[in-house]
Amino acid sequence: MKITFRYRLLASYILLIAIPLLVLGALFYRTSLKIITEQAQKNVYEIVRKNNEVMDTKLRIVDQNSMSLFLDKDLFRIFNQLDPANEAELFAADRQVTAVLGKTFSQNQDIFAYQLWTSYFTFGQPLPQGEPTQSDIYRMARQAGGKLVWIPTYEFSSMFNQPYLQGGNLEFRYLFSATRLLDFTYLSNTKLAKMDAGVERPVLAISFKSEVLKSLYADSLPGNSRYMVLDPQDRVVASSEPGQVAQIYKEAGLDKLQRENSGARRMKLDGEAVIVCFDRSEVTGWMSVVWIPEAGLVSSLVPVIRTSITVLAVVMGIVALIFAFFIAGKITKPIKRLLSAMRSVGEGDFQTRVDVVSHDEFGVLTQRFNRMNDRIQLLVTENYEIKLKEKEAEIQALNMQMHPHFLYNTLNVMNWTAIENDQQELSRMLVCLSNMLHYTSRKTWDAVPLSEEMSWMSNYFYIMSIRFEDKFTVEYDMDPQLLAYDVPRLLFQPFVENAILHGFDQTGSGGLIGIRGWINGRTRHYEVADNGRGMSAETVHRILYQKSSSVGIKNTIDRIQMTYGGEYGVSIFSTPGAGTKVVITLPL
């Protein structure tokens, strides 16, 4: 689609309007984001603190209720007199213990299960725990010696070593617990009675579903926020991402918060700018962390900004349209006159001229256009004369083609004469020379198959071996895959000739020329190596880079680089007295 100058001018006006509007919109957005962010930070921080206070209040009640069990007369009597070997007594005791625990904890809706563990029996609500006394919960309770210990969220089947439960759909898959060792006492007639020394002290285990914390945060936080409760070892107690529960969560930004107790700050998590509010529980020591993406805080503000900017852009766009058409009319009229004149020139009327009606930039442009037409008319005349001379040269070239034909016939006559006189070697030399002449006298110098180039080289080597009386021999080692590729014509001849004429000029016999070819990745390599007298580094540099030396080699390098690119060409490695190696590099 062709865009006129008038519409380009209009687009430039609109662009000049759009840039200030975008800048103002960005400033408005950033200011609004700052104000909303500060307010949201305060609000969310208060929510986190209030949630922690609510949870701490609930957990303190659990702590107080569990402490009341220390002085429970019934539990003192049951465990101090219980015979672990009597199964009937155990079941009777279980009913009594369950009743006492239920009276103490059943009113708390957050508690999922309450039990007393001993090495010989589990009292209270039954759960598929196997041997709970083998768990870390039991071990930590005994180590604490009567102090309440809070166990962060754990995976039930892993904690109690019940692998058969891992594939099931358990409602209590993730729990967190409070536990303490109970050493019962009893106050009787102002005298404190303690349990007998040989009696095993039970461990109280109070379990909560992880959803207790989830419901507390999910109902009180903004919809686009995320939360996480971490213990001091970075184990996830609760999270808005279910897959993170009971896992170790490592994040560089959150690691810094573990060294503090409470606060709010702006930071980046997973590459996203967020507001982070955190507070540590005084009961459990767990840290509640809530973060809200800053972008989500102004999601309702963006449509207002967009509408304001759109309305303002439409109004200013209409004004720009009026000005653009008015100004464009003043500019496009002289351009249209020039376009009309150019159309005439394009149709072959080089005598077209445009009147100069002003002295501004368009006037200068019109003058240059008229001068250009004068120059074009002169060039057309000169070009016509050059074409005539090229026709004459082509006719002369056709006449010159008679000379190679005459030479071929003459060589053919000489060949038959040699055969009649039984001069087989001379006959073969004439055939080789005829083939070489035919190969080099083609009209085009396009690339040729490698097989044709090798055939020409065979003819060349035969003639040169006769000329120099078997001074050298030739060996070939060519990858058969290379026969499928073309090479520039007479690719090897300058290097072979250099080896014969200069490399073996002081050698009577024993000269060796090796011609190799191989493929390496996407590159072809051809090598011409000899065991002649070699060259110094200065001579190699002069051959490769000075135009006055080795014209054939320089022309071959230029042809390769013009055809395939500057990264391909010829490398020469030579050591005086040890020979020369030429490596030609071409693409596949």
PLY file of the C-alpha trace (Angstrom):
ply
format ascii 1.0
element vertex 588
property float x
property float y
property float z
element edge 587
property int vertex1
property int vertex2
end_header
0.00 0.00 0.00
1.40 3.36 -1.09
1.46 6.01 1.68
1.36 9.61 0.44
3.37 12.44 1.91
0.19 14.02 3.27
-0.54 10.97 5.39
3.07 10.71 6.51
2.90 14.29 7.73
-0.32 13.48 9.57
1.36 10.46 11.16
4.24 12.64 12.36
1.80 15.07 13.98
0.00 12.24 15.71
3.34 10.88 16.91
4.27 14.26 18.38
0.95 14.24 20.21
1.23 10.63 21.35
4.66 11.02 22.98
3.61 13.72 25.52
0.40 11.81 26.22
2.33 8.63 26.91
4.79 10.48 29.16
1.96 12.10 31.14
0.13 8.78 31.37
3.28 7.07 32.64
3.83 9.77 35.29
0.17 9.54 36.33
0.45 5.76 36.54
3.64 5.81 38.60
2.29 8.42 41.03
-0.96 6.49 41.48
0.96 3.26 41.94
3.11 4.84 44.65
0.13 6.15 46.61
-1.86 2.93 46.29
1.20 0.82 47.09
1.91 2.69 50.31
-1.70 2.41 51.43
-1.93 -1.26 50.48
1.31 -1.96 52.28
-0.12 -0.55 55.51
-3.42 -2.38 55.14
-1.94 -5.77 54.29
0.63 -5.49 57.07
-2.16 -4.89 59.57
-4.05 -7.90 58.20
-0.98 -10.12 58.62
-0.44 -8.93 62.20
-4.12 -9.40 63.08
-4.13 -12.89 61.58
-1.07 -13.80 63.60
-2.70 -12.46 66.75
-5.85 -14.49 66.08
-3.85 -17.64 65.43
-1.62 -17.07 68.47
-4.71 -16.65 70.64
-6.07 -19.97 69.43
-2.77 -21.73 69.88
-2.29 -20.31 73.39
-5.64 -21.82 74.35
-4.35 -25.19 73.10
-1.20 -24.67 75.17
-3.19 -23.81 78.29
-5.57 -26.74 77.82
-2.66 -29.13 77.41
-1.01 -27.78 80.57
-4.20 -28.48 82.53
-3.66 -32.18 81.87
-0.60 -32.19 84.14
-2.91 -31.90 87.19
-5.71 -34.14 85.95
-6.49 -36.63 88.75
-8.05 -39.22 86.44
-5.08 -39.33 84.07
-2.70 -39.51 87.05
-4.56 -42.49 88.43
-4.95 -44.27 85.08
-1.30 -44.13 84.01
0.17 -44.59 87.49
-1.81 -47.80 88.06
-2.12 -49.16 84.48
-0.73 -52.59 83.68
0.52 -52.42 80.04
0.43 -56.21 79.79
-3.32 -56.39 80.62
-5.21 -55.87 77.35
-8.58 -55.45 79.08
-7.17 -52.67 81.26
-5.69 -50.97 78.19
-9.01 -50.77 76.37
-10.80 -49.59 79.49
-8.12 -46.97 80.04
-8.41 -45.88 76.39
-12.11 -45.09 76.87
-11.40 -43.06 79.98
-8.43 -41.21 78.43
-10.41 -40.42 75.27
-13.21 -38.98 77.42
-10.79 -36.76 79.33
-9.09 -35.53 76.11
-12.47 -34.93 74.49
-13.64 -32.87 77.46
-10.45 -30.79 77.15
-10.12 -30.35 73.36
-13.40 -31.26 71.63
-14.76 -27.71 71.86
-11.86 -26.45 69.70
-13.09 -26.77 66.09
-9.58 -26.26 64.68
-8.18 -29.45 66.23
-8.31 -32.52 64.00
-7.04 -35.20 66.42
-5.80 -35.49 70.03
-3.92 -38.52 71.32
-1.63 -39.80 74.06
1.23 -41.97 72.85
3.10 -44.61 74.79
5.39 -47.34 73.65
2.69 -49.92 74.42
-0.55 -48.19 73.27
-2.00 -45.13 71.48
-4.83 -43.54 73.46
-7.45 -41.28 71.86
-8.67 -40.97 68.29
-7.39 -43.81 66.08
-5.27 -42.91 63.03
-3.23 -45.22 60.73
0.06 -44.16 62.33
1.70 -47.53 62.79
4.20 -46.94 65.60
3.94 -43.19 66.39
6.66 -43.49 69.00
9.12 -44.01 66.11
8.29 -40.58 64.63
10.18 -37.29 64.94
7.17 -35.83 66.77
7.56 -38.30 69.66
11.33 -37.83 69.77
11.10 -34.01 69.86
8.46 -34.13 72.65
10.67 -36.25 74.88
13.68 -34.03 74.19
11.66 -30.93 75.19
10.95 -32.44 78.63
7.40 -31.13 79.14
7.60 -27.95 77.03
5.03 -27.64 74.22
6.68 -28.16 70.81
5.08 -27.04 67.54
5.79 -29.32 64.58
5.45 -27.58 61.15
3.28 -29.10 58.46
4.38 -32.60 57.43
3.20 -35.28 55.03
1.35 -37.88 57.14
2.54 -41.04 55.37
6.18 -39.91 55.45
6.16 -38.82 59.10
4.73 -42.14 60.31
6.45 -44.32 57.69
3.22 -45.54 56.06
4.13 -45.72 52.32
0.91 -47.54 51.45
-1.02 -44.32 52.18
0.89 -42.17 49.69
-1.32 -42.97 46.72
-4.59 -42.58 48.60
-6.85 -39.56 48.80
-6.45 -38.75 52.51
-8.26 -35.87 54.14
-5.41 -35.65 56.66
-2.50 -35.86 54.17
-0.93 -32.64 55.52
-1.00 -31.90 59.27
0.85 -29.73 61.74
1.01 -30.70 65.40
1.64 -29.59 68.97
3.25 -32.11 71.30
4.56 -32.31 74.85
5.62 -34.92 77.39
3.08 -35.27 80.25
4.45 -35.95 83.73
1.22 -36.10 85.79
1.00 -34.86 89.37
-1.81 -34.83 91.90
-2.44 -32.52 94.84
-3.95 -34.42 97.74
-4.35 -32.89 101.21
-1.78 -30.16 100.46
0.65 -32.84 99.37
1.88 -33.09 95.78
1.94 -36.69 94.57
4.10 -37.62 91.59
3.94 -40.62 89.29
6.04 -43.59 90.20
9.56 -43.53 88.79
9.12 -46.69 86.73
5.93 -45.54 85.02
6.27 -44.44 81.36
5.21 -40.83 80.79
2.88 -40.46 77.80
3.34 -37.92 74.97
0.42 -35.67 74.07
-0.03 -35.14 70.28
-2.55 -32.54 69.06
-2.91 -32.43 65.25
-4.34 -29.74 63.00
-5.13 -29.83 59.30
-3.09 -27.40 57.21
-6.38 -25.92 55.94
-6.76 -24.19 59.32
-4.12 -21.66 58.35
-5.28 -21.58 54.75
-8.83 -20.54 55.70
-7.49 -17.83 57.99
-5.54 -16.14 55.19
-7.71 -16.93 52.18
-10.71 -15.14 53.68
-8.87 -11.98 54.74
-6.44 -11.14 51.93
-7.00 -9.45 48.52
-7.74 -11.82 45.68
-4.48 -11.28 43.77
-2.21 -11.82 46.79
-0.21 -14.87 47.80
0.77 -16.02 51.25
3.14 -18.44 52.91
3.84 -19.52 56.49
7.45 -20.61 57.09
9.18 -22.11 60.08
12.71 -20.85 60.95
14.20 -23.64 58.78
12.22 -22.43 55.69
9.79 -25.35 55.75
6.41 -24.33 54.34
3.69 -24.69 56.98
0.93 -23.26 54.78
0.83 -21.66 51.34
-1.53 -20.36 48.69
0.28 -22.80 46.35
-0.72 -26.31 47.57
2.29 -27.96 45.96
4.67 -26.03 48.23
3.23 -27.28 51.55
5.70 -29.31 53.67
8.51 -28.45 51.24
11.66 -26.40 51.83
11.27 -23.02 50.13
14.42 -21.09 49.24
14.16 -17.57 47.88
16.94 -14.99 48.19
14.53 -12.21 49.09
12.67 -14.20 51.77
15.91 -15.36 53.41
16.50 -11.79 54.57
13.10 -11.68 56.27
13.97 -14.65 58.50
16.43 -12.41 60.34
13.63 -10.00 61.27
10.40 -10.45 63.21
7.94 -8.12 61.52
7.73 -5.51 58.80
6.78 -4.56 55.25
8.85 -3.72 52.21
8.87 -3.56 48.43
11.03 -6.11 46.64
11.22 -8.49 43.67
10.21 -12.14 43.84
10.61 -14.34 40.74
11.34 -11.18 38.72
8.05 -9.48 39.74
7.74 -6.25 41.76
5.70 -7.04 44.88
4.77 -5.66 48.30
5.88 -8.08 51.04
4.37 -7.96 54.54
5.58 -10.36 57.24
5.10 -11.06 60.93
6.44 -13.77 63.25
4.19 -15.74 65.60
5.06 -15.34 69.27
3.75 -18.84 70.01
5.22 -21.02 67.24
8.02 -18.81 65.90
6.64 -19.31 62.39
6.68 -16.38 60.01
3.61 -15.37 58.00
4.56 -13.78 54.67
2.08 -12.15 52.27
3.03 -10.58 48.95
0.91 -8.68 46.46
1.98 -7.80 42.87
2.22 -4.05 42.48
0.67 -4.27 39.01
-2.48 -5.81 40.44
-3.00 -2.87 42.80
-3.69 -0.46 39.96
-5.65 -2.83 37.74
-8.78 -0.74 38.33
-6.88 2.48 37.68
-5.55 1.47 34.26
-8.95 1.72 32.45
-9.40 5.27 33.78
-5.98 6.29 32.53
-6.60 4.57 29.20
-9.96 6.31 28.70
-8.57 9.75 29.57
-5.63 9.38 27.23
-7.84 8.02 24.42
-10.29 10.94 24.58
-7.48 13.47 24.66
-5.72 11.70 21.78
-8.86 11.75 19.61
-9.39 15.50 20.15
-5.79 16.38 19.44
-5.75 13.97 16.49
-8.62 15.85 14.83
-6.76 19.14 15.29
-3.62 17.54 13.86
-5.59 16.26 10.87
-6.80 19.76 9.97
-3.32 21.26 10.24
-1.73 18.37 8.36
-4.01 18.68 5.33
-3.54 22.45 5.20
0.25 22.34 5.41
0.54 19.27 3.21
-1.30 21.08 0.42
1.41 23.73 0.39
4.10 21.10 0.20
2.64 18.49 -2.13
1.76 20.77 -5.07
5.37 21.28 -6.23
6.02 17.59 -5.55
3.12 16.62 -7.82
4.54 18.78 -10.61
7.87 17.02 -10.23
6.17 13.61 -10.23
4.37 14.45 -13.45
7.65 15.49 -15.08
9.34 12.30 -13.81
6.57 10.22 -15.34
7.31 11.82 -18.72
11.02 11.14 -18.30
10.25 7.54 -17.41
8.36 7.20 -20.71
11.45 8.38 -22.63
10.93 12.13 -22.96
14.25 13.41 -21.65
13.56 16.93 -22.88
10.91 17.52 -20.19
11.59 20.57 -18.02
9.82 22.02 -14.96
9.44 25.77 -14.48
11.12 27.14 -11.37
8.50 29.23 -9.52
10.19 29.67 -6.11
13.62 29.99 -4.57
13.10 27.72 -1.57
14.12 24.07 -1.22
11.55 23.01 -3.84
12.98 25.55 -6.25
16.46 24.10 -5.76
15.04 20.60 -6.21
13.40 21.65 -9.49
16.67 23.11 -10.78
18.51 19.90 -9.93
15.84 17.87 -11.71
16.30 19.90 -14.91
20.08 19.45 -14.70
19.63 15.74 -14.17
17.55 15.48 -17.35
20.30 17.22 -19.31
22.85 14.78 -17.97
20.62 11.76 -18.67
20.12 12.82 -22.27
23.92 13.06 -22.67
24.43 9.64 -21.10
21.81 8.07 -23.36
23.66 9.37 -26.41
26.97 8.05 -25.12
25.44 4.68 -24.25
24.03 4.32 -27.74
27.49 4.86 -29.20
29.00 2.30 -26.80
26.41 -0.29 -27.86
27.42 0.18 -31.48
31.07 -0.42 -30.60
30.15 -3.56 -28.63
28.33 -4.95 -31.69
31.43 -4.38 -33.78
33.59 -6.16 -31.16
31.16 -9.11 -31.10
31.43 -9.49 -34.86
35.21 -9.46 -34.59
35.04 -12.12 -31.83
32.95 -14.39 -34.07
35.55 -14.03 -36.79
38.34 -14.93 -34.35
36.59 -18.19 -33.51
37.86 -19.44 -36.88
41.42 -19.55 -35.52
40.88 -22.26 -32.81
38.98 -24.32 -35.38
41.93 -24.04 -37.73
44.30 -25.12 -34.93
42.17 -28.18 -34.06
42.25 -29.30 -37.71
45.99 -28.75 -37.92
46.63 -30.74 -34.73
44.42 -33.53 -36.08
46.45 -33.71 -39.30
49.70 -33.78 -37.28
48.29 -36.59 -35.10
47.47 -38.79 -38.10
50.92 -38.09 -39.56
52.54 -39.21 -36.28
50.42 -42.37 -36.23
51.37 -43.21 -39.84
55.05 -42.80 -38.89
54.52 -44.99 -35.78
55.36 -42.12 -33.41
52.91 -43.11 -30.64
54.35 -40.84 -27.97
54.15 -37.80 -30.24
50.58 -38.78 -31.17
49.55 -38.94 -27.52
51.16 -35.55 -26.87
49.19 -34.04 -29.76
45.93 -35.55 -28.47
46.64 -34.21 -24.98
47.45 -30.78 -26.37
44.27 -30.79 -28.47
42.15 -31.71 -25.43
43.81 -29.00 -23.34
43.28 -26.40 -26.05
39.61 -27.38 -26.39
39.17 -27.18 -22.58
40.71 -23.70 -22.28
39.10 -22.14 -25.36
35.45 -22.45 -24.26
33.41 -19.27 -24.38
32.33 -19.42 -20.73
34.54 -19.84 -17.69
31.93 -21.25 -15.38
32.78 -23.90 -12.78
33.32 -27.44 -14.14
33.00 -30.92 -12.58
36.09 -32.05 -10.70
36.39 -35.04 -13.05
36.90 -32.70 -16.07
39.51 -30.70 -14.18
41.37 -33.91 -13.21
41.22 -35.10 -16.84
42.79 -31.84 -18.01
45.48 -32.16 -15.34
46.29 -35.69 -16.54
46.92 -34.34 -20.07
49.01 -31.52 -18.62
51.10 -33.85 -16.47
51.75 -36.16 -19.42
53.10 -33.35 -21.60
55.18 -31.88 -18.75
56.62 -35.30 -17.83
57.78 -35.78 -21.45
59.20 -32.28 -21.47
61.15 -32.75 -18.24
62.10 -36.38 -18.89
60.35 -38.01 -15.92
61.78 -35.56 -13.39
58.70 -36.00 -11.21
55.79 -38.31 -10.46
52.20 -37.53 -9.41
50.07 -39.15 -6.70
46.32 -38.67 -6.17
44.30 -39.05 -2.98
40.86 -37.58 -3.67
37.72 -38.21 -1.59
35.17 -39.77 -4.01
32.44 -37.51 -2.60
34.21 -34.50 -4.10
33.44 -35.73 -7.62
29.86 -34.53 -7.10
30.99 -30.89 -6.77
32.20 -28.33 -9.35
35.44 -26.37 -9.10
36.71 -23.25 -10.89
38.37 -24.10 -14.21
42.18 -24.49 -14.09
42.07 -24.49 -10.27
45.27 -26.54 -9.78
47.30 -25.51 -12.88
49.09 -22.39 -11.46
50.27 -24.27 -8.37
51.31 -27.39 -10.28
53.21 -25.29 -12.80
54.94 -23.39 -9.98
56.02 -26.73 -8.42
57.42 -28.10 -11.71
59.17 -24.95 -12.96
60.47 -23.58 -9.66
60.19 -26.34 -7.06
62.04 -28.95 -9.17
64.38 -26.61 -11.10
67.37 -27.90 -9.12
66.18 -31.52 -9.02
67.32 -34.15 -11.49
64.83 -36.82 -10.51
62.69 -37.99 -7.58
60.28 -35.09 -7.61
56.84 -35.88 -6.16
53.58 -33.95 -6.55
50.68 -34.99 -4.36
47.11 -33.87 -5.11
44.66 -34.54 -2.28
41.05 -33.60 -1.52
38.81 -34.05 1.51
35.64 -32.70 3.12
35.59 -31.19 6.61
32.12 -30.17 7.86
30.69 -27.70 5.35
34.04 -27.04 3.65
36.01 -28.66 0.81
39.81 -28.74 0.95
42.19 -29.42 -1.96
45.93 -29.75 -1.46
48.82 -29.53 -3.97
52.07 -30.57 -2.26
55.61 -31.10 -3.61
58.98 -32.12 -2.19
60.89 -29.44 -4.08
63.25 -26.79 -2.79
60.54 -24.79 -1.02
60.26 -21.04 -0.52
61.01 -18.49 2.16
58.24 -16.71 4.08
58.99 -13.50 2.16
58.50 -15.29 -1.18
55.17 -16.75 -0.02
53.99 -13.32 1.10
55.03 -11.79 -2.26
53.16 -14.49 -4.23
49.96 -14.07 -2.19
49.77 -10.30 -1.76
51.82 -8.54 -4.49
50.16 -8.09 -7.88
53.41 -8.09 -9.81
54.29 -11.69 -8.85
52.64 -15.00 -9.82
49.79 -13.55 -11.87
48.18 -16.98 -12.34
48.07 -17.71 -8.62
46.76 -14.21 -7.82
44.03 -14.53 -10.47
42.99 -17.94 -9.08
42.69 -16.48 -5.55
40.64 -13.53 -6.87
38.29 -15.86 -8.80
37.68 -18.01 -5.69
36.91 -15.05 -3.45
34.67 -13.32 -6.00
32.72 -16.56 -6.52
32.48 -17.93 -2.97
33.31 -15.03 -0.63
36.27 -13.56 1.22
36.47 -16.36 3.84
37.56 -18.87 1.16
40.80 -18.88 -0.82
44.36 -20.23 -0.83
46.92 -20.86 1.92
50.61 -21.63 1.17
52.91 -23.42 3.63
56.54 -23.80 2.57
59.89 -24.55 4.17
63.14 -23.98 2.24
64.66 -27.34 1.35
61.59 -29.30 2.47
58.92 -28.54 -0.13
55.69 -26.57 -0.47
52.06 -27.30 0.38
49.14 -25.30 -1.10
45.69 -25.70 0.50
42.63 -24.48 -1.42
39.45 -23.99 0.64
35.98 -23.95 -0.99
32.45 -24.28 0.42
30.29 -27.37 -0.18
0 1
1 2
2 3
3 4
4 5
5 6
6 7
7 8
8 9
9 10
10 11
11 12
12 13
13 14
14 15
15 16
16 17
17 18
18 19
19 20
20 21
21 22
22 23
23 24
24 25
25 26
26 27
27 28
28 29
29 30
30 31
31 32
32 33
33 34
34 35
35 36
36 37
37 38
38 39
39 40
40 41
41 42
42 43
43 44
44 45
45 46
46 47
47 48
48 49
49 50
50 51
51 52
52 53
53 54
54 55
55 56
56 57
57 58
58 59
59 60
60 61
61 62
62 63
63 64
64 65
65 66
66 67
67 68
68 69
69 70
70 71
71 72
72 73
73 74
74 75
75 76
76 77
77 78
78 79
79 80
80 81
81 82
82 83
83 84
84 85
85 86
86 87
87 88
88 89
89 90
90 91
91 92
92 93
93 94
94 95
95 96
96 97
97 98
98 99
99 100
100 101
101 102
102 103
103 104
104 105
105 106
106 107
107 108
108 109
109 110
110 111
111 112
112 113
113 114
114 115
115 116
116 117
117 118
118 119
119 120
120 121
121 122
122 123
123 124
124 125
125 126
126 127
127 128
128 129
129 130
130 131
131 132
132 133
133 134
134 135
135 136
136 137
137 138
138 139
139 140
140 141
141 142
142 143
143 144
144 145
145 146
146 147
147 148
148 149
149 150
150 151
151 152
152 153
153 154
154 155
155 156
156 157
157 158
158 159
159 160
160 161
161 162
162 163
163 164
164 165
165 166
166 167
167 168
168 169
169 170
170 171
171 172
172 173
173 174
174 175
175 176
176 177
177 178
178 179
179 180
180 181
181 182
182 183
183 184
184 185
185 186
186 187
187 188
188 189
189 190
190 191
191 192
192 193
193 194
194 195
195 196
196 197
197 198
198 199
199 200
200 201
201 202
202 203
203 204
204 205
205 206
206 207
207 208
208 209
209 210
210 211
211 212
212 213
213 214
214 215
215 216
216 217
217 218
218 219
219 220
220 221
221 222
222 223
223 224
224 225
225 226
226 227
227 228
228 229
229 230
230 231
231 232
232 233
233 234
234 235
235 236
236 237
237 238
238 239
239 240
240 241
241 242
242 243
243 244
244 245
245 246
246 247
247 248
248 249
249 250
250 251
251 252
252 253
253 254
254 255
255 256
256 257
257 258
258 259
259 260
260 261
261 262
262 263
263 264
264 265
265 266
266 267
267 268
268 269
269 270
270 271
271 272
272 273
273 274
274 275
275 276
276 277
277 278
278 279
279 280
280 281
281 282
282 283
283 284
284 285
285 286
286 287
287 288
288 289
289 290
290 291
291 292
292 293
293 294
294 295
295 296
296 297
297 298
298 299
299 300
300 301
301 302
302 303
303 304
304 305
305 306
306 307
307 308
308 309
309 310
310 311
311 312
312 313
313 314
314 315
315 316
316 317
317 318
318 319
319 320
320 321
321 322
322 323
323 324
324 325
325 326
326 327
327 328
328 329
329 330
330 331
331 332
332 333
333 334
334 335
335 336
336 337
337 338
338 339
339 340
340 341
341 342
342 343
343 344
344 345
345 346
346 347
347 348
348 349
349 350
350 351
351 352
352 353
353 354
354 355
355 356
356 357
357 358
358 359
359 360
360 361
361 362
362 363
363 364
364 365
365 366
366 367
367 368
368 369
369 370
370 371
371 372
372 373
373 374
374 375
375 376
376 377
377 378
378 379
379 380
380 381
381 382
382 383
383 384
384 385
385 386
386 387
387 388
388 389
389 390
390 391
391 392
392 393
393 394
394 395
395 396
396 397
397 398
398 399
399 400
400 401
401 402
402 403
403 404
404 405
405 406
406 407
407 408
408 409
409 410
410 411
411 412
412 413
413 414
414 415
415 416
416 417
417 418
418 419
419 420
420 421
421 422
422 423
423 424
424 425
425 426
426 427
427 428
428 429
429 430
430 431
431 432
432 433
433 434
434 435
435 436
436 437
437 438
438 439
439 440
440 441
441 442
442 443
443 444
444 445
445 446
446 447
447 448
448 449
449 450
450 451
451 452
452 453
453 454
454 455
455 456
456 457
457 458
458 459
459 460
460 461
461 462
462 463
463 464
464 465
465 466
466 467
467 468
468 469
469 470
470 471
471 472
472 473
473 474
474 475
475 476
476 477
477 478
478 479
479 480
480 481
481 482
482 483
483 484
484 485
485 486
486 487
487 488
488 489
489 490
490 491
491 492
492 493
493 494
494 495
495 496
496 497
497 498
498 499
499 500
500 501
501 502
502 503
503 504
504 505
505 506
506 507
507 508
508 509
509 510
510 511
511 512
512 513
513 514
514 515
515 516
516 517
517 518
518 519
519 520
520 521
521 522
522 523
523 524
524 525
525 526
526 527
527 528
528 529
529 530
530 531
531 532
532 533
533 534
534 535
535 536
536 537
537 538
538 539
539 540
540 541
541 542
542 543
543 544
544 545
545 546
546 547
547 548
548 549
549 550
550 551
551 552
552 553
553 554
554 555
555 556
556 557
557 558
558 559
559 560
560 561
561 562
562 563
563 564
564 565
565 566
566 567
567 568
568 569
569 570
570 571
571 572
572 573
573 574
574 575
575 576
576 577
577 578
578 579
579 580
580 581
581 582
582 583
583 584
584 585
585 586
586 587
